[in-house]
């Protein structure tokens, strides 16, 4: 009885996770527990109170993974350096510990939810559910485009209502909603680039699923249509985000996928033919874009100007202010790390430290940063980037433990890949490359779509647990 109720709690919580208004992490500056986190906490408390043995079994199973141990070691390190900075008189006691507690909830609850969900519903059902989840995110992106491109007020009102809950904004005027006549698509994410990153990490999943025999619906025709449309819609949304860095990265991911799948000798199969034609369509789109640009000036002079810009960091920062903002923050954050290589500056202190360091920045500041500096240290936010944000915050040991967690999840799924076949192989393959791409993107992006990414990390370890359990049942051994 209790497990049946828990099953429905899990389903409701996961559904809430995929709804745009409910996916907001707990924030230190705006202590707001959204519906998703209320459900997640209730789901956890219910299991602890009414079926502690079941919860303890799941928790112990997750803790047995090396990745989870690294994650706990990372948070233990954050507590240690916070205590050290408190004793040294560098900061107070309450704010850093509250920051660590909130971050732990943001990270561990989705991670635990994903693990329990995959373990409870088994791999085939979880595979289908993840497929529906990705489609749901993309359909919301299509709704986003329709609402703003066709200027349908009722749709825009619905979209604004959900987005406002996530961003604590009165309206969308603070966002770059349109570029020319086209809206920037961001689906359930607060930034269009986050959508492009999310889809990019799922590209191997999308490609594998599109050419698999996975049955999502009983209707064969609908099933086929969904599989054909999925990569096309995914790329339409990536282009619709107008995020140049992720557009380039996702093109690289696609061609790397083709090479991995086909090796050096590309066979002329139906799959590669489809991908070839898709690549031609994409190239044609780029061609149409470039011929629409004013090229009245000499092309060689333009190339020379671009090369000159990239040869001088100050010119680059001023010419490419979006990229420049990131470079300025990265350079100054690395200087902060060099000054605090072991203990870092501690949780909740990075913003203040970056604000002080930028006042002595070795590189020129963009007008955007100068305006941000005028508002004061309490409002300055450094550019999102997991590696360069957490490196100066937690020092060398902290960043090693955090990336040991990421890499351990990758190694866990990579180990059991050869023990899977057919659709389970496709799922394992997709999860493996999701984790790998997530790690690569972490050098450019921050939070990485919390709590979505951590849920998939949990699902990955839940998948591994299920495979290991099956192997033990067949008297086969595999190292954990």
Secondary structure as GFF3:
##gff-version 3
##sequence-region A 1 480
A	DSSP	alpha_helix	2	17	.	.	.	ID=ss1
A	DSSP	three_ten_helix	20	22	.	.	.	ID=ss2
A	DSSP	alpha_helix	35	50	.	.	.	ID=ss3
A	DSSP	alpha_helix	52	63	.	.	.	ID=ss4
A	DSSP	alpha_helix	66	87	.	.	.	ID=ss5
A	DSSP	alpha_helix	94	149	.	.	.	ID=ss6
A	DSSP	alpha_helix	153	167	.	.	.	ID=ss7
A	DSSP	three_ten_helix	172	174	.	.	.	ID=ss8
A	DSSP	beta_strand	178	179	.	.	.	ID=ss9
A	DSSP	beta_strand	182	183	.	.	.	ID=ss10
A	DSSP	alpha_helix	192	201	.	.	.	ID=ss11
A	DSSP	alpha_helix	203	210	.	.	.	ID=ss12
A	DSSP	alpha_helix	220	240	.	.	.	ID=ss13
A	DSSP	alpha_helix	244	262	.	.	.	ID=ss14
A	DSSP	alpha_helix	270	291	.	.	.	ID=ss15
A	DSSP	alpha_helix	299	311	.	.	.	ID=ss16
A	DSSP	alpha_helix	313	319	.	.	.	ID=ss17
A	DSSP	alpha_helix	321	339	.	.	.	ID=ss18
A	DSSP	alpha_helix	350	358	.	.	.	ID=ss19
A	DSSP	alpha_helix	367	375	.	.	.	ID=ss20
A	DSSP	alpha_helix	386	415	.	.	.	ID=ss21
A	DSSP	three_ten_helix	417	419	.	.	.	ID=ss22
A	DSSP	alpha_helix	422	441	.	.	.	ID=ss23
A	DSSP	alpha_helix	452	473	.	.	.	ID=ss24
###
